[in-house]
Amino acid sequence: MIAILEACGRQYEVTEGKFFDFDFMEEQTIGSKFTFDKVLMVVNDKDCQFGTPYLTNAKVTGQVLAHKLGAKMIVYKQKPKKGTRKKQGHRQLFTRVLIEKISV
């Protein structure tokens, strides 16, 4: 079973039994259960259900596994012929969630 849901301002395609990385959700603690209510579409074998914009009877439940830092991104800016260079690093926080059940 596959579901497309909206979380943290983005749309994610999730399946049962796998973990996915969402933007950092600081209100959630590690090990807590979390329910996504904004489900856009659910696909079960040959049956598809679409919401307008959301499905009213569909929910996706998951468990928060960890809060982690992503890979380091380097931002490098340089102006040609001026001798101006600027190098900055950045690590984005994310929340890893195990999708336990997709219910319709």
C-alpha positions as CSV (number, residue, x, y, z in Angstrom):
1,M,0.0,0.0,0.0
2,I,1.3,3.4,-1.0
3,A,0.2,6.8,0.2
4,I,1.1,10.4,-0.8
5,L,0.8,12.7,2.2
6,E,1.6,16.3,2.9
7,A,3.9,17.1,5.8
8,C,6.2,20.0,6.7
9,G,5.0,21.9,3.5
10,R,6.1,19.1,1.2
11,Q,4.5,16.0,-0.4
12,Y,6.0,12.6,0.3
13,E,5.3,9.1,-1.1
14,V,5.4,6.6,1.7
15,T,4.9,2.8,2.1
16,E,4.3,0.7,5.1
17,G,7.3,-0.8,7.0
18,K,9.9,1.7,5.7
19,F,11.4,4.8,7.3
20,F,11.4,8.3,5.7
21,D,13.2,11.5,6.5
22,F,11.0,14.5,7.1
23,D,11.9,18.1,7.9
24,F,12.7,18.6,11.6
25,M,9.6,18.3,13.8
26,E,10.7,19.6,17.2
27,E,7.3,19.0,18.9
28,Q,7.8,15.2,18.5
29,T,9.9,13.2,20.9
30,I,11.9,10.0,20.0
31,G,9.7,6.9,20.3
32,S,6.4,8.7,20.1
33,K,3.6,7.8,17.7
34,F,2.6,10.4,15.1
35,T,-0.5,10.5,12.8
36,F,-0.5,12.3,9.5
37,D,-4.0,13.5,8.6
38,K,-3.3,15.3,5.3
39,V,-3.3,12.3,3.0
40,L,-3.7,13.2,-0.7
41,M,-3.8,9.8,-2.3
42,V,-3.8,6.1,-1.4
43,V,-3.0,3.2,-3.8
44,N,-3.8,-0.3,-2.8
45,D,-2.9,-2.8,-5.7
46,K,-5.4,-1.7,-8.4
47,D,-7.5,0.5,-6.3
48,C,-6.7,4.3,-6.2
49,Q,-8.4,6.9,-4.0
50,F,-7.9,10.6,-4.6
51,G,-8.7,13.4,-2.2
52,T,-10.1,16.9,-3.0
53,P,-7.6,18.0,-1.7
54,Y,-7.4,15.5,1.2
55,L,-9.0,12.2,1.9
56,T,-11.3,12.5,4.9
57,N,-11.1,8.9,6.1
58,A,-7.4,8.1,5.5
59,K,-4.6,8.3,8.1
60,V,-1.0,7.3,8.1
61,T,0.6,6.4,11.5
62,G,4.2,6.3,12.2
63,Q,6.8,6.2,15.0
64,V,9.6,8.8,15.4
65,L,12.9,7.0,15.3
66,A,15.5,9.8,15.6
67,H,16.3,13.4,15.1
68,K,19.5,13.7,13.1
69,L,21.7,16.1,11.2
70,G,22.0,15.7,7.4
71,A,25.1,15.7,5.3
72,K,27.1,18.9,5.2
73,M,26.3,21.3,2.4
74,I,28.9,23.8,1.3
75,V,27.9,27.2,0.0
76,Y,30.7,28.9,-1.9
77,K,30.4,32.4,-3.4
78,Q,33.1,34.1,-5.4
79,K,33.2,37.3,-7.5
80,P,35.5,37.1,-10.5
81,K,38.4,39.4,-10.7
82,K,37.7,41.0,-7.3
83,G,39.5,38.6,-4.9
84,T,36.2,38.1,-2.9
85,R,35.5,34.6,-1.7
86,K,33.1,33.4,1.0
87,K,32.7,29.7,2.1
88,Q,30.0,28.6,4.5
89,G,28.8,25.2,5.7
90,H,25.4,24.1,6.7
91,R,23.8,20.9,8.1
92,Q,20.0,20.6,8.0
93,L,18.1,18.9,10.8
94,F,15.6,16.1,9.9
95,T,13.3,13.7,11.7
96,R,13.4,10.0,10.8
97,V,9.9,8.4,10.9
98,L,9.0,4.7,10.6
99,I,5.7,4.3,8.7
100,E,3.7,1.6,10.6
101,K,0.2,1.6,9.1
102,I,-1.8,3.2,6.3
103,S,-5.5,3.0,7.0
104,V,-8.4,4.0,4.8
